[in-house]
Amino acid sequence: MSPLLEQVLQEIEQLTIEEQLEVISHATEQLKRRTLTQHNPKRSWQELRGIAPNLLNGQDAQEWVNQLRREQDDESI
């Protein structure tokens, strides 16, 4: 155990029960945030570049979206 950790633990023992519970809550929230950040790293749109080249085959993007919407509307009838 590091000297810093020993010191922190000794200081925590001197706190009231409510303060100790606050320390636990704070530490838990910190760990949750770190765990979520590590498991779900933020992705950049640049990473998607080139994944599906020529997806639209030269078709206008807005026309492609409109076509998909029409197809979905037709399926739901």
C-alpha positions as CSV (number, residue, x, y, z in Angstrom):
1,M,0.0,0.0,0.0
2,S,1.4,3.4,-1.0
3,P,2.1,6.0,1.7
4,L,-0.4,8.3,0.1
5,L,-3.2,5.7,0.3
6,E,-2.4,5.0,3.9
7,Q,-2.6,8.7,4.7
8,V,-5.9,9.0,2.9
9,L,-7.4,6.0,4.7
10,Q,-6.3,7.4,8.0
11,E,-7.8,10.7,7.3
12,I,-11.1,9.0,6.2
13,E,-11.2,7.2,9.5
14,Q,-11.3,10.6,11.3
15,L,-14.4,11.8,9.3
16,T,-18.0,11.4,10.5
17,I,-20.1,8.6,9.2
18,E,-21.9,11.0,6.9
19,E,-18.6,12.3,5.5
20,Q,-17.3,8.8,5.1
21,L,-20.5,7.9,3.1
22,E,-19.9,11.0,1.0
23,V,-16.4,9.8,0.3
24,I,-17.7,6.4,-0.8
25,S,-20.3,8.0,-3.0
26,H,-17.8,10.3,-4.6
27,A,-15.4,7.4,-5.3
28,T,-18.2,5.3,-6.7
29,E,-19.2,8.0,-9.1
30,Q,-15.6,8.6,-10.2
31,L,-15.2,4.9,-11.0
32,K,-18.5,4.7,-12.9
33,R,-17.4,7.6,-15.1
34,R,-14.0,6.1,-15.8
35,T,-15.5,2.7,-16.5
36,L,-18.1,4.2,-19.0
37,T,-15.4,6.3,-20.7
38,Q,-13.1,3.3,-21.1
39,H,-15.8,1.0,-22.4
40,N,-17.5,3.6,-24.6
41,P,-14.8,5.8,-26.0
42,K,-16.0,8.7,-28.0
43,R,-15.7,8.1,-31.7
44,S,-14.8,10.7,-34.3
45,W,-16.7,10.9,-37.5
46,Q,-13.4,10.9,-39.2
47,E,-13.0,7.2,-38.2
48,L,-16.0,6.4,-40.4
49,R,-14.5,7.9,-43.4
50,G,-14.1,5.4,-46.3
51,I,-15.9,2.6,-44.5
52,A,-18.6,2.4,-47.1
53,P,-17.3,4.0,-50.3
54,N,-19.7,4.6,-53.1
55,L,-22.7,3.8,-50.9
56,L,-24.9,6.1,-52.8
57,N,-23.4,5.3,-56.3
58,G,-23.4,9.0,-57.2
59,Q,-27.0,9.5,-56.1
60,D,-27.8,12.7,-54.3
61,A,-27.8,12.2,-50.5
62,Q,-31.2,13.9,-50.0
63,E,-32.8,11.9,-52.8
64,W,-31.4,8.7,-51.2
65,V,-33.0,9.6,-47.9
66,N,-36.3,10.5,-49.6
67,Q,-36.3,7.2,-51.4
68,L,-35.7,5.3,-48.2
69,R,-38.5,7.1,-46.5
70,R,-40.9,6.3,-49.5
71,E,-39.9,2.6,-49.3
72,Q,-40.6,2.5,-45.6
73,D,-43.9,4.2,-46.1
74,D,-44.8,1.7,-48.8
75,E,-43.9,-1.2,-46.4
76,S,-46.0,0.1,-43.6
77,I,-49.2,0.1,-45.7
